[in-house]
Amino acid sequence: MMAHTKDFQENLFQEIKGRIKETDQSVPVKRDDYFYYTRMEEGKQYPIYCRRKDSMETDEIVMLNVNQLAEGHEFCSVGGYAVSFDQELLAYPMDTVGRRKYTIYFKNLLTGETLLEIIPDTTPSLAWANDNQTLFYVKQHPQTLRFYQVYRHELGTDPSNDLLVYEEKDEEFNCYVFKTKSKKFIMIASHQTLSSEYRFLEADHPDGVFKIVSPREENHEYSVDHYKDHFYIRTNDQAKNFRLMKTPVDQTGKEHWRELIPHRTDVFLRGFELFKDHLVVSERKDGLTLMRIIPWKGGEEHELDFGEPTYAADFHANPKFDTPLLHYQYTSMTTPDSVYEYNMNTRKKKLLKQEEILGGFKPENYTTERLWAKAEDGVKIPLSIVYRKGLKKDGSNPLLLYGYGSYGHTMTADFDSQRLSLIDRGFVYAIAHIRGGGRRWEDIGTKRGNC
């Protein structure tokens, strides 16, 4: 049935491929003494993970060239990496089978030597303790591949003797391990669809015992980060759209939680970032992401102005506490993926990088709008649309309408270069944000059936 479109299909493929810039580099992220970034080279399939000491003007240090690691394998996936507290050792999980069973390898970043020591049959979830010798990692169930066991490994010892520090026995839960932004705590997070639980351990004392932040409860979801003497907790306890709490590190029970950001029925609290002088919260209202900057000392708060009627935004890497600079990702249906630096004191923003779209793409040739459609029950559903500038809106244009929403997720108004082949041929492309109003909308949709 599609045979007569064979030539057109090939033309479309080459057109779409021709917009992709194969040689590219991510925005460098400063972590302590080094700038970390990822490169892609033309004709190469895999990323190259690099760093430079003190500034981007110093010599490049290639931590991992995955193209070289992939040689001799039909499949290769490096599931991220973790650098030790002193930044001298690298741990990286690699899968060369495609079964999502990883082997953890270690590399001395000062000498370039890959250690003989390996840990087989793991997941990509891992975190270093502050002694630069202890690594926490997660194993998966051999049949279901559920992330369910956390182990502690000491460099120079046999991995078969590693200590099991936590096992998630509830088959509905997965667990993973991470380090707080403060680098003070190792956290074990356990999650299922409607419930979560966190454990914490001081990263300076990896041989200690993990403590529970708040015991799991049915329909209670929460997440945790740390700053100074407090844990900061995003929770849906008595807050369907979530609220933000804080509690002393030595008093983590819910009776000690103090509210910072209250619950609101029309605003969904997506997440937060902690800085020395500012709290930044990411919220969603009517399908749009908002970022609100709140000074700790009680000064005037403000929202970040993104400058377009419909868009998508999220936090970029922000590893530093003592800085007024917020890094965030931004895109719209006419704006390729971008990373900005925003000074929370001066309210000035600077574009650090924007994805380059080849093939003569110019954002000024396109128009994006935000419209509303009324549902049967009267609820207004936001629509994000994009079309070629100059399009005559007389009802004769073809339209591709897309929508998805379940489990609290909603489609965002982001950029996709593949759509250009459609839009340049006269189509209007639209996204219906059918779950754009937070958990209340999700509950309504669940009763009526997911879309």
Disulfide bonds with the S-S distance in Angstrom:
none
